[in-house]
Amino acid sequence: MKRSITLITLFVLIVVSYGLYNLKYEVEDLQDHANGLRAQMEEDRRAIKVLEAEWAYLSRPDRLQKLSQKFLVLQPTVARQVGGVADLRLKPMDDILAPQPTIDASGVAAPAALPQSGPGTATPAQPVASQPVAAQPAAAQSPLVPVANSTAGPAPMEDVQ
């Protein structure tokens, strides 16, 4: 009996020693890794300070003023360049009343349903030019359509101001 207890104790001692040996070297490896990360963080902090100094140097107002005069042909705005409300173009009524594509749950633009005319179907009312158009409540407005899914394509450059 004493012999078996001695063997079990010796076996437990060997297993615990091996585990402690492995744990010691794992901790040392983790400390080396942490020290490497601290050194990298300090190096990054120094690099950020250098970049901030370069940014401050390159974004000096006098330097930017010289560069803008050299490369840009900007001039102050003149009063005749500013337009009024009367200069704005109105969208044709067909574009306003055209059905807009909607987006289903998968994020794909679904084709817009075309209004069908026939018995029992109502056609959308078109406002008469002489009558004012009443504002619709927010709940009755059509859903917004993201620009990315618009089928109209990019606006021509002469329309972009």
Beta strands, then each sheet from edge to edge (+ up, - down):
strand 1: 102-103
strand 2: 109-110
sheet 1: 1+ 2-
end
